[in-house]
């Protein structure tokens, strides 16, 4: 007696990829075609200074509006707002730019020092430096003839040898941003965003009676600036633009609130 074989169930088609996912997949495939890979790997892309600009803008908007809020809380005149606000733009902006300049240059100097040290060590104790290269690539999973071939290729070119030691032994980046450009971008962004809280006061000073409530307009303009800068920042921290913008708005508002409270508390001293 034979039993009937079960009918073969038809294969279910795979659900189609969402249009956004399909577009991303296609773009990634184009970026990983042989010619695209060769072009990307062989070319050294210029350093982006957008991160410096965003950080400078955030700090400029926060600190200047904090000054405005503190002065208004102390019930001082609009002229004092402009004087202290402009002083903050110049002094604090310059300080932040110089700090970024010195920090960026220190990184470059550190790379240069380690490069000089490695060149001297290769000249004096090449056997020891060769052993270090061998150990570095052994820890990457290479062994046997393949490992020895890698060591031979790297140690046959001094520049490649030194670069390998800088990256794999010291964890350094071979090329970094320009210190002067990083400082300049930071100052420009600080000044541009930091000027926003002062616009209504400056306009009222030039055209008396045209604004009415300068602090209210300053708060609105600064709030928009906080949110815009935070949304731009999301490109560098891999967060949703709405969340990043709201977070910067809240943090900036909190700083202004603290400054306003201090101004109110010290009002009697003014």
ABEGO torsion letter per residue (X at the ends): XBBBBBBBBBBBBBBBBBAAAAAAAAAAAAAABAAAAAAAAABBBBBBAAAAAAAAAAAAAAAAAAAAAAAAAAGBBAAAAAAAAAAAAAAAAAAAAAAAAAAAAAAAAAAAAAAAAAAAAAAABAAAAAAAAAAAAAAAGBBEAAAAAAAAAAAABAAAAAAAAAAAAAGBBABBBBAAAAAAAAAAAAAAAAAAAAAAAAAAAABBGAAGBAAAAAAAAAAAAAAAAAAAAAAAAGBBAAAAAAAAAAAAAAAAAAAAAAAAAAAAAX
